[in-house]
């Protein structure tokens, strides 16, 4: 076959496949050539620019930003949403994106960890559609949820609602997130209700966490599960820029060594890191140092954020 004849056949095969939607098997039968030759011709047609494939990204989607985040920070996945910048709307949109991620990634019999005191996680559960995708699995509360009466119910309900929506069983961590002393923690972690959850921490298949700045959110502050101004100043002086599950880290993502960490009841970050997927959900100018620290420390490997935050992270 001459070069011109080969190009002519290549163009014909490409037109049949891409323009007319004819399957490779049918092309093989019509043209009486082997299917492997059809596959090779389609590949060569792309290499020779006979076929040019372009993906038209719909407005409001940012695959380039997602790719840049994944490459820069070695993430398994980045999800970047478009949002108008109004805080409540951003939280709802982040929650909806996280809900879609969960709905499409959970499988039966998984152990799923979820933190407390994150508005984005509450929004995620609000946006979830009921299913039986997590049947036979467990939803494990990985940060203490006992606090002031007005907020305690919400944190306990978070794990219960997630479990109910996906057909899993809830395992609650029935203790405060922060206690008054290391001695108090030592007593509480021996409680069977706390032990049951803690035994599952190293067995998580998926963990869903918020990322906190040094200043607590209004939800966390009202719960009573935050450190005092003086204690936060101690953490700041030690280099802290934010936290995951009240485990504070510096700008390089290193754990802060402080006696205050001995008062937190919840998963520790080295254990959290053993989960195959740790999904961090966060956005906003005030959280950029904490998100960067989480990425530098590789404490999360999936990030769900908004466009403005993503642009700042890779700038």
Secondary structure by P-SEA (a helix, b strand, c coil): ccaaaaaaaaaaaaaacccccccaaaaaaaacccaaaaaaaaaaaaaaccbbbbbbccccccaaaaaaaaaaccccbbbbbbccccaaaaaaaaaaaaaaaaaaccccccbbbbbcccaaaaaaaaaccccccccccccccccccccccccaaaaaaaaaaaaaaabbbbbbcccccccccaaaaaaaaacaaaaaaaaacccccbbbbbbbcccccaaaaaacccccaaaaaaaaaaccccccccccccccccccccccccccccccaaaaaaccbbbbbcccccaaaaaaaaaaaccccbbbbcaaaaaaaac
